[in-house]
C-alpha cells in the first residue's frame, strides 16, 4: 500500500484521509447486508467430509481487527465467527470484544471439541453461541464428524451453556448419511433451557461436500419429509425449529473467507468452489458491496430480529 494505514473504522483502499462521502462508508448496509459470516480460522480439529469451509491462511490479530473495523465502517451490525473452528484462535475473546465495541452483535460457532476455560470464557462474552449436532447417537454424530467423542463434548458444552444461561443455537446438517436420526434428536433438545433455535439444514455440495456428494446428497423432497417428522415430534416446541434448504442458502449470506475476501454463494458453483468477488482489506468497500450476489429482502426477513434471540430465525 502506498498510503498510510487508515484510521480505525475506515476503508483500507480509501486511506486515512478519505471523506465520508467516498461511498464506502455504510456501503454494505445500503446493499441490505445486516450480518456477515466470517471463517475467522482456516484450520479445524475435526475432519468432516461434508465441510464447506473456505481454506486459506487465517489473518493475524492486527489484520483481523482491521477486517472487523472495515466491516463495521461498511455498516455491518451482526458478526458470526465461523471456521475451521474459532476455538482454535488464541485471540478469540479479544476479537469478540472488539466487534462488540464496534457495535456489532456476535455469534461464535464451534464444534465443541476444544473448550478449555479460555474458550468457554470467550463463548460467554458472545451474544450467541452456535453448536452442531448431526446425530442422536455417538456412533452417528461422531462418524459424521470423523472424530470419536465429539458427541459427548457437544452435550458437555450444552450443559455448561444451559447452567450459565448463555443462549445458543444448534444446527443439524441433514443428509442421506444421518437423516434417519433427525427425529430422534428432538427429545434430546426439547428440554434444553438456553437453546433458542434448532436449525435443520439440507446438505450442500460445496467444497469437501462437493467431493463427497454421492455419499451425502439428499433430495429436497426427502429433506422436507424429515423436517415434517421432526415438527410432529416437537409438538408445541416446534416454534424453536428453523428449516433451510440448500437452494434457500443462495444469496442469503455474506460469506467472508479467512483472508477477508468476500465469497459469492452461487446456486451451482463450478466444481463446488465458491468464487471470490472482492477483498475487504484491499478493495474499496463500495466496490465489494456492488459485486456480492445477495437477496436483501430474504436476508432482512431472516436476520433483522437477530438480537431478539428468542424470536429470531437464525440459520
N, C-alpha and C positions, 0 to 999 in steps of 0.2 A: 504494500500500500504506500502511495506517495504522500498521503496526508497524515496528519496527526491522528492519534487514537481519539475516537469520538467520545463525547460525554456520555454518561450513563443515560439510557433511555433514548438513544438516537439511532438513526440508520447508519450502519457502518459505511456504506457506499457514499452517503451524502457527506460524511465528515463531521467534525465537531462544531462547525460554524454555520451549518445549513439552516435556513429559515424553516420554521414550522410549516410554511406553505409549500414545501417541496413536494407534497403529495404522499410521502412515505409515512408520515405520522397518521396513525389511525387507518392505514390502508386495508389491513385485514378486517377490521371492524366494519368498514364500508362495504367490503365484499361479503359480509354476513357471517364471518368466522367468529364464533364465540370461544371455541375450545380447540386446543392443539394436543395431539398425541405424539410425544417425543420419545423415540427409542434412545433414552439417555445413556444406555450402556450396551455395548455390542456383544459382550460375552454372556454366557449362561451356564449355570451349573446343572441344567437338565439337557437332554438331547432329543427333544420332541420331533419326530419325523414329519409332523404336520405344521411345524412352526413357520410363520410368515414374517418373522422379524427381519429388518434390514441389517445387513452385515457390512460394517465399516468401522474404522478405528474411532473410538469414543473421544470426545473432547475432554481436555483437562479442565480443572476447576475454573480458571480465569476465562477461558473461552466459553465454557458452559454458562457462566454468569453473564457473559456478553450476549449469548444467544437469548437468554431469558430477558435481558434488557431490550434487545431488538424486538422480540415478540410482544413485550409489554408496550413499547413505543408504537407498534403497529395495531394495538388495540385489543390484544388477547386478554380475556378475563379468567379463563379456566385452563389449567395446565395439567395434563396427565403424563406422569413419568412411567414409561414402559421400558422394554428391553428386547433382547437379553434379559437381565434381571437387575433392576435398580438397587437391590440389596447389596450388590457387589461393588457399588460405588462407596468409597470411604467418606465421600463428602455429601452423601445423600441428604442428611439433616440440614447441612448448610444451604444446599440448593433449594430444598423445600422452603426454608425460612426466607431465602432471598426472593423466591417467587411470590410468597405471601406479602413481603414488604412492598413488592411492586403492585399489590392489589389483586393478585391472582388467587383464586381458589385452587387447591391442589389435591389431586388423587395420585396415589402411588400404587402401581400394580406389582405384585410379587408372587413368585411361585411358592414361597414359604420355606424353601429348602434351607436358606441361610437366614437365621433370625437371632443373632446374638443381641445382647442388651442395646448396643448402639443402633442396630437396625430397628428394634422394637421402639426405641425412643423416637426415631425418625418417623415411624409409622404413626405414632401418637401425635406428632406435630401436624401431620397431614389432615386435611378436611375429610378425606375419604380414603379407604384402602380397598384395593381390588385383589381378589383371590381367584384361583381357578380350581375347579373340581370336575373331573371328567369321568367319574365312575362311582358307583355306590359301594364298591369293594376295593380293598388294596390291590388285588390282582388286576382288576380292570384299569383303575386310575394309574397305578404305578407302571403297568405295561404300556399304557397310552403315553405316559410322560417319560418312559425309559429311565426311571430312577426308583429303585426299591426303597420303600419307607417314606416316599413323599406324601402319600395319602395321610399317614398319621401326622406328619408335620403340618399339613394344611389345617387339619382339625385342631391340632395343638395351638396354632396361631389364632384360629377362630375362637377357641376358649379364652385366650388372652384378650382378644379384642372385645368379646362379649363382657368379660369381667371389668374391662376398662371403660365400657360404654362407647367405644370408638366405632362409628358407623363404617360398614363395609358392604361391598357388593361381591357376589360370586358369579363367575362366568363359566359356562359349560359349553365346550365345543361339541356339537352333536354330529357324529359321523357314522359311517357304516360299522366302524370298529367298536363303538360304545353306545350307540343309540338305544339298544335294548335295556340299558341300565338307567336311563334318564328318569324314568318314572320312580324307580327305587330310591333315587336321591331325594325326592320330595319330603318324605318323613324325616330324613336326616337334617334337612334345612329348615323345616317349618317352625321349629321351636327356638331357633337362634334369635337371641334378644337384640343384637346390634346389627343383624342383617337387614338391609334396607331394599335390596334388589337382587333377584336371581335372574340372570340373563342367559337364555338359550340361544346359541349362535350356530348357524349352519356352517359346516366345514367350508373353508375357502382354499382353492387350489392356487395358492400364492407361495413363492419362494420354495422352501422344502416341501410344503404341501403339494405344490405342482409336481414335484419329482415323485411323490408317493401317492398321487391322487387315486390310482387304481385301488389302493387299499382302503381309502377313507371316504371317497366321494359318495354323497347321499343325495337322492333326488329331493326336490323341494316338496313334492307330494308326501314323501315319507317323513321329511322333517316336520311338516305341519301336522301330520298324524301323531307323531311323538309328542309334539307340543300340546296337542289337544288332550292326550292321555295324561300329561303332567298336570294340566289345568284341572282336570277332573279329580285327580288325586289330591291337589292342594285345596280344593274347595274354596271357602271364603278368602283364604290366604293367596289366591291367585292374583290379587292386586299387586303383589310384590314381583310378579313374573313379567319378564320382558322377552320378546321374541324378535330375532333379527336374521333374515335370510342373507345368503351370500350376495344376491343382486341388490339387496337393500343397503349394503355397505358402500356401493358405488356412489361417490360424490357426497358421502355423509361425513367423512372425517377429513381433517387436515393432518396428514402424516408427515413427520419430520424424522430423518434418519440420524444416527449417532453423530454425524459430522455437521448437522444443522442444515441439511438440504431438504427441500420440500419434495414429497413424492406424490404422484398422481395415481389414485385408485381407479384404474380402468375396469371396464366390465370383463374383458378378456385380455389381460396383459400378455404381450409376447413372451413365450417361454415362462410365464408365471412371474416375471420380474417387473416390479413397479418402476416406471421411468421417473427420473429426476427432472423437475421443472424449474428449479432455481435454488440459490444458496442464500440463506438468510444472513450469513456472515460476510458476504462479498457483493451480492447484488442489491440494487435498490429495492426496498421493501415493496414499493408500489408495483414494481415490475413482477416480482414473485407473486404478489397478490393477484395480478391480472392473468397469470398463467395456470393457476390451480383449477382442476376440474372439481366443481363444487355445486351442490344443490342447497343454496342458502335457506329456503323455506323449510326443507326437511331437517336440516341441521338445527335451525332455531326451534322447531317443534320438539326435537328430541332433547336439546340441551339448555333451552332458555331457563328452565326451572331447576338447574343443576344444584343450586345451593339449598333448595328445599328438598333435603335428602330423602325425606320420607314420601315425597310425591314424585320424585324425578324418575326418568326413564333411561338411566344410564346404559350404555352399550355393554 
